Amino acid sequence: MNNELKRTLGVFDAVVVGLGAMVGAGIFAALAPAAGAAGPAGGALLAALAVAALIAYCNAHSSARLAALYPASGGTYVYGRERLGPFWGYLAGWGFVIGKTALCAAMALTVGAYVWPGRQHAVAVAAVVALTAASYGGLQKSARIARVIVAAVLAVLAGVVVVCLTSGEADAGRLDGLAEGGAGGLLQAAGLLFFAFAGYARITTLGEEVRDPERTIPRAVPLALGIALLVYAAVAVAALSVLGAEALAASTAPLADAVRAAGRPGLAPVVRAGAALAALGSLLALVLGVSRTTLAMARDGHLPRALAAVHPRHQVPHRAELAVGAVVAVLAATTDLRGAIGFSSFGVLAYYAIANASAWTVDSGVKGRAVAAVGLSGCVVLACALPPASAVVGAAVLAAGALAYGVRRRFTRGARSRV
């Protein structure tokens, strides 16, 4: 049986997949809790965005170098395994799969909340089934869907920025000031915003399906990250200029409230539709990324080996995709995962900490090692600065994964010694 994936993605489609994951529901939802953590000064939220972007850049630089060196599905699961040893690769993969599976359910519930608030669980399950079917049809089909979603969401966000900044309610004075809550509040805000930048990981986890990965991945990752940063900065400035930090922190739908405050309440339904579409885009990219990491871990026996199968015609890890879709559908039908942002951020920061540590072993140059060191230390600091509940649950999940690895390793050694 052929278990190799087909290389179909060029630079443009790789950038689109990354943007589909980044410019998603996060920008519609993350601004409010981040503003609350940063404090009442508008400048604090922008400073937190800059800190999150800096750490994201370091992570992107390290990930792109490693992906070009190891162009296989699995991302940091593969890099950690190859550079630091099997345990660290496993821990990265464990954190990614668990955290992102929970975030998949959260994105599906976001779709339901915007499309049909009274039936959000049913809509969420339908969204999961539809996007799992789309990803089952092949990566090129998924990339085409991502193009449409990204274009529509960018158009909605551009409309929000133009409406807010040209409104008579816009006030540049709302952008002034620093974090009154101190460095802790600013770092917590940066940690909450960080998850919205993590989508470029989709490009590296799809490394086995990228054409000419040594050239494509190092170009696609910084391009996707740079575009996302420009979009986030413009949206944050626009929302702050009409709402201010305190009103932004109190909002449950910050961008819809921003267009209302700008005097265009008729655009609020369009923004809500854009948020639902953005969540769909994030969900699609998440399913792609989680299923590829599941594939890589199944190949090494850390997950059932049956999940390593690749469809002979569609050239996708169909069993891994179906398994991920089934788990996400159950979670979306039975749980409320509104608090998943902090938990997901913890898992992603742990994932990238391992990526930076792996990059340190590859790059002997001063610049490369400095970037890896800043990325590693930044991930640790932001993870510790997250809300306590998120940090505790995230640490517990990682510990459970480490325990499972140890038990499996001992059992395997015991079985071998009896042979």
N, C-alpha and C positions, 0 to 999 in steps of 0.2 A: 504494500500500500504506500502510495506517495504521501509523505507527511510534510512536504515542503510547500510553502506559500508562494503565490505568484507575485512577481514584482511589477506593479502597475502604476504606482504614484510618482508623478514628477514634482518639481518644486512648487508649482502653483497649487496642485491638489493637496500637497502636504501642508502648505500654508493655510489653505482653507480648512482642513481637518483641525489644525491647531486653533485657528480662530473660532471655529464652530464650538470648540470646547471652552475657550476663554471668554469670548464675547457672548456669553450665554446668560443664564438666569442670575449669575453672580452680580453683575452690574446693576440689575434691577432690585436685588435684595440686600447685597452686602454693604451698601453705603450707609444704611440706617444704623445697624449695630456697630459699625466701625466709627461712625460719628458719635454715637453714645459713649464708646470707650475712649475716644480721643478728647472729648470735652467740648465746651461751648464755643471754642475758638475755631473759626473756619480754617485757618491756616494749619491747625493741627491735623485735620483730616488729610489735607494735601501733603503734609510732611510724612504722614503714615503711608500714604500711597507711594511716595518716593522711596521710603525704606523698603516696602514690599517689592517694588520694582527692582531695586538694587539687588536684593537677595534672589529674586527671580532671574535676573540677568546672570548672576554668578552660577546659579543652578543650570540655566540654559546653556551657558558656555561649557560647563563640565559635561552635561548630558550630551551635547552635540558632538564633542570630541570622542566620547565613549561610544556613541551610536555609530559614528563613522568607523571606529575600530572594530566594533562588534555589531554588525548590521543584522541582528536576529530579533525575533519577537521576544518581548519580555522586559525591555528597558533595563532599569536598575537591578532587577532580579538577575539578569545576565551579567551586568557589569560587576555587581558585588560578588557574585559567585566566582567570576574569572579573576578579579583583582584582589579581593579580600578573603575569599574562602566561601565554601558552601553555606555556612550558617548566616553570614551577612547578606548574601544574595537571597536566601530564603526569607529572612526577616523583612527585607525590602519588599519582596513579592507579597508576603503575608499582609503587611501594612497597606499596600496598594490595593489588593483585591478586597479586603474587608472594608476598608474605608471608602473606596470608590463604589463598591456594591451598595453600601448604605446611601451614598450620595446619589446613585442612580435612582433609588426609590424616592429620595427627596426631590429630585428634579421631576420625576413622574408626578408626584403629588403637587408640585408647583404648577404643572400643566393643568391638573384637575382643578386646583384652586382658582385659576384664572379663567378657565373655560366654563366650568359649571360648579360653582362653590358648594352647592348642596349635594353633589354627587362626585366629589373629587376623587374618591377611591376607585370608583368604577371607571372614570375617565383615565386615571393613572394607569390602571391595569391595561386598558385598551391601548394607551400610548406605548406601553412596554411591549405588548404583543406586536403592534404595527412596526415599531422600529427594530425589534428583533428579527422580524420577517424581512425587513429591508436590508439589514446587515447580512442576513443569511444568503441574500441574492448576489453577494459579491462586493468587494471593496469599491470598485468603480461606481456601482450603483449608489452605494453609501456616500461616496464623494460628490456625486451629482446632486443628491439631496442636500448635502451640507452646503454646496454652493448657493442653492436657492435660499436656504435658511439664513446663511451669513449675510447675503445681499439684502434680504428683507429686514433683518435685525439692525444692520448698519444704517439702513434708510430710516428706520424708526428712531434710532439714537441720534442721527443727524438732525432729524426734525425736532427732537427734544432740545438739543443744544441751540439750534437757531431760534426756536420759539422763546426759550428762556433768556438768552443773551440779548435778543432784540426787544425784549419786553421793557416797559417802563418800570416794572417792579425790580429789575436787576439792579443790584447794589454791590459795587466792588468792595465796599467796606466790610461786607460779610465774609470776605476771604482772608481778612487779617488775623493776626494773633497766633500764639503758640499754645502748646498743650498746658492748660492750667492743672491738669491732673498729673503732670510730671511725665518722666520717661516711661513709667509703667503703663500709663494709659495710651501713650502714643504707640508703644510696642505691641500692646494688645490689639489696638486698631490695625496695625500693620499685619499682625498674625491673622486677623479675621479677613482682611483684604487679600491676603496671600493666596487663598484657595482659588480666587478668581483668575490668577495668573497661571495656575498649574496645568492648563490645557495643552501647553506645548509638549508635555510628556506623551501625549497621544502620538506625536510624530515619531518619537524614539521607540515607543512600544510597538509601532507598526514598521520597525526598521527592516523586517524581512520582506515587506511588500513595497519597498521604495526602490525605484530605479536609480542606479548609480549612487548608492547611499553615501559613499565617501565624499561626494560633491553635493548631493541634494540636501542631506540632513543639516550640515553646518550652515547652509544658506537658508533653509526653510525655518529653522528654530528661531534665530534672531529676528527674521522678518515678521513672523507671526507675533512674537513678543513685542516688538517695536510698534506694530500697528495697534495691538491691544492696549499698550500703555498710552498711546496718543488718544485713543477712543475713551479710555477710562478717565484720563486727566480732563478732557473736554467735558465729559458728562458730569464729573464731580464739580468742576468749576461752575457749570451751568446750574446744577441743582442747588449748590450753596448760594449762588448769587441771588436767587429768588426766595429760597426758604430760610437760609441761615442754618448753622450747625445744630441748634437746639430743636428747631422744627423738623429738620431732616432726621435727627435721631429718634424723634417721637413717631415718625411715619411708618406705616405698614406697607405702603406702596409709594416709595419716595419719588419715582419719576412721574407717576400719574399725578401725585400731589404737586409736583413741580410745574407741570403744564397748567394745572388748575390755578396755581398761584400766579402764573404768568398771564392769566386772563384768557386761557384757551381751554376751558373745560370740555369742549367738544372733542378734543384730541385724546382725552383720558382713555376712552375705549380702544383707540388705536394703540396706545402705549400698553394697555393690558394685553391686547392681542400680540403685540411684539414680545412681551414678557413670556407668554405661553409658547410662542414660536422659538424664542431663545432657549427656554427650558427643554424643548424638543431637540434642538441642536446639541445642547450639552448632553442630553441623555443618549443620543445617537453616538457621539464621540466617546462617552464613557463606556457604553456597551462594547464598542470596538476595542478600546484600550484594556478593559478588564478581561475580556475574552482572550486577548493575545497573551497577557501575563498568565492567565489560567493555562493556556496552551503550553507555555514555556515551563511552568511548574509541573504540569502533568507529564511532560517529556522526561523530567528528572525524577518522577515518582513521588513528588511531594503532594500531589493531588492524584486522583484516580487516572491511570494511564489511558483509559478509554477516552478521556477528554482531549487527548493529543491528536485525535483523528482530524484529517483535513479532507474536505469534500472533494471528490475526484473531478467534478465539473465546475463548481463555483470557486474552488481554490480558497476556501475560508475554513477556519476551525469551527465547523458547524456544531459539533457536540458541546464545545466550550461555550459558544454563543447561546445555544438553547438552554444550557445549565444556568448560565448567568441570567438570562431572561426569565427563567422560571423562578429563581430565587428572588429577583427584583420584583416580579409580579406578586409573589406572596407577601413580601414586605410592604409593597405599595397598597395591597388590599387590607392589611391588618394593623399597620403601625402609623404613627405620626412622627415624622422625622424632621420637624422644623428646626431642631437643635443640631442638625447634622453638620452645619458649617464648621463649628469649632472642632468637632470630632474628626471631620475630614481633613481640616487643616493640620491637625496633629499628625495624622497618618502620612499625609503628603510631605510634611516637613521632615519626618523621620526617613521617609523614602529618599528625599533629596540630600539629607545629611550623608547617607550611605553613598549616594552618587558622587558627592564632592570628595568624600574620603577615597573613593575608587579613582577619581580623576587625579588626586594628589599622587598616586602611585604610578600614573602614566606620564605625567608632564614633569620634566626636570627643569623647565624654564622658570625664571622668576615670576613672570606675569601669570603663567598658567597655575603655578602653585599658590600665588597670592589670591587669585580668583577663587580657587578651590578652598583656601583657608577662610576667606571671607564668607563664602557660601556655607561652609560647614558650621562655623561659629554662629552665623546669622540664623540658620535653621534651628540650632539648639536654643538660642536666645528667644526667638519668636515662639517656639513650641512651649517653653517654660512660661512665657508671658500670656498665653491663652487663658480664657476663663478656667478656674480650677476644675470644674466638673469635666470640661472637655479634655484637659490634660490628664486627669486621673483615669477617665474611661479609656483614652487613647493609650496610656501607659499599660493599663490592665490588658488591653487587647494584644499589644505587642508582647507582654509577658506570657499570655496564654499561648501565643504562637511559638515563642521560644520554648515553652514547656512541651508543647506538642512535638516540636522538632527533636528535643532531647529524648522523649519517650520513644519516638519512632526510630531514632538512631540506635538506642539501646536495644530495642526489640529486634532490629535488623542484625545488629552484631551478635545477639544471642542466637538468632536463627542460623546465622552462618557458622557459629562455633559448634552447633549441634550437628551440622552436616558432615 
